[in-house]
Amino acid sequence: MDVVTTEEPSRPAPAPATVPADSDPPRPDRLRWLRVAVRDALPALAVYLLIRAVGVLAVYVWARASGVSPVQRLTRSDATYYLSIAQHGYDGYARVQSDMAFFPLYPGLVGLVERLSPLTARGAGLVVAGLAGLAAAWALYAIGSYLYDRRTGVVLAALWAALPHAVVESMAYSETLFTALAAWTLYALLRRHWLTAGVLCLFAGLTRPTASSLIPVVGLAALIAVVRRRDGWRPWVAMLLAPAGWLGYLAWVGVQTGRPDGWFHIQSAGWRSHFDFGVYTFQRAREVLAEPAAPQMLVVSVVLVLSLMFLVLGVLDRQPWQLLLFSGLMLVTTLGAAGYYHSKARFLLPAFALLLPAAVGLARAGRARAVTVLVALTAFSTYFGGYLLLIWTRSP
């Protein structure tokens, strides 16, 4: 694929980076550097928090009016498995539909926060997910401002907060943690911070199985640096660290189940999910679009089509190949997997780079137009988040 990372003549020069390009700041200056970085990202974090606060408040009011617990709704479906793992550990392959299908970093952090604080498991799950969402919004701002300008970074974080399935960013789910780790990994790659990228990718591999879309990006970037004899030994270390978390967890599950393909067996036999090159997705999409369907299924279908469109726009905009490859692999793993059609839009939440063409367009359209679009998207996201949690009976 003939994709280059150089900028088009019409693209604005990159804004000052939120972290230094070549090395960490001297130790005595790190606190000052952190304050400057936080102040720089504050508009993006504030907009992200505002949009998500509107969505959570709507869920709270709607749930109270319906006589149900808003906290329970924000910690249902897959969250119950994460919270169970955080409190009791894995089920030891006691059943085919084992909770070992869920990767360990998020529930591990939830369990740690629960033990070290007065929070319940549900509260700890929501706090960890919320903090991870802020970290993800910061990373999106950093990438947008580095590649384009600060306004693009702010709009990118805002668009991510206002996606149709953005309510998941406020639930006890692992999507926000994975998005934060993936986005900061890609930012580190763009800045050629190899050790940071390798370590973050390792942790991403302990968070969600879709780290399989991130690991090849780090590996290929490191391989290119090695072939070009850049940056000494650091790309080698990044290349080794990147797959360690993902492979390590799959190996552990293999030992627990007594079979090398243990995790894949659990996914296929227990959770009815396997890779079929998109046959299931195509068939379900055709059924959804040909017959009366629930709003959730229609929105998922629209999101999948728009995701493919935005990938093409990213290629036409000549995004850095690291972002394009990650987005493309996320689409392949999501569209190519059988099962859970109703959750495929949620699975694509970490594919934030797909939103870059829209973020650039809105940033250049002017503040009034950008605010108008974001308000409309927030209104729909707010309603749809309430629908997912209080009307839709399956997982988001």
Sequence and secondary structure as in RCSB ss.txt:
>XXXX:A:sequence
MDVVTTEEPSRPAPAPATVPADSDPPRPDRLRWLRVAVRDALPALAVYLLIRAVGVLAVYVWARASGVSPVQRLT
RSDATYYLSIAQHGYDGYARVQSDMAFFPLYPGLVGLVERLSPLTARGAGLVVAGLAGLAAAWALYAIGSYLYDR
RTGVVLAALWAALPHAVVESMAYSETLFTALAAWTLYALLRRHWLTAGVLCLFAGLTRPTASSLIPVVGLAALIA
VVRRRDGWRPWVAMLLAPAGWLGYLAWVGVQTGRPDGWFHIQSAGWRSHFDFGVYTFQRAREVLAEPAAPQMLVV
SVVLVLSLMFLVLGVLDRQPWQLLLFSGLMLVTTLGAAGYYHSKARFLLPAFALLLPAAVGLARAGRARAVTVLV
ALTAFSTYFGGYLLLIWTRSP
>XXXX:A:secstr
     S  TTS      SS SSS   GGGHHHHHHHHHHHHHHHHHHHHHHHHHHHHHHHHHHHHHTS HHHHHT
 THHHHHHHHHHH    S SSS GGGS SHHHHHHHHHHHHSS  HHHHHHHHHHHHHHHHHHHHHHHHHHHT H
HHHHHHHHHHHTSTTGGGGGSS SHHHHHHHHHHHHHHHHTT HHHHHHHHHHHHTT GGGGGTHHHHHHHHHHH
HHTT STTHHHHHHHHTTHHHHHHHHHHHHHHTSTTHHHHIIIIIT   B TTHHHHHHHHHHHHS   HHHHHH
HHHHHHHHHHHHHHHHTT  HHHHHHHHHHHHHHHSB S GGGHHHHTTT GGGGHHHHHHHHHH HHHHHHHHH
HHHHHHHHHHHHHHHT  S  
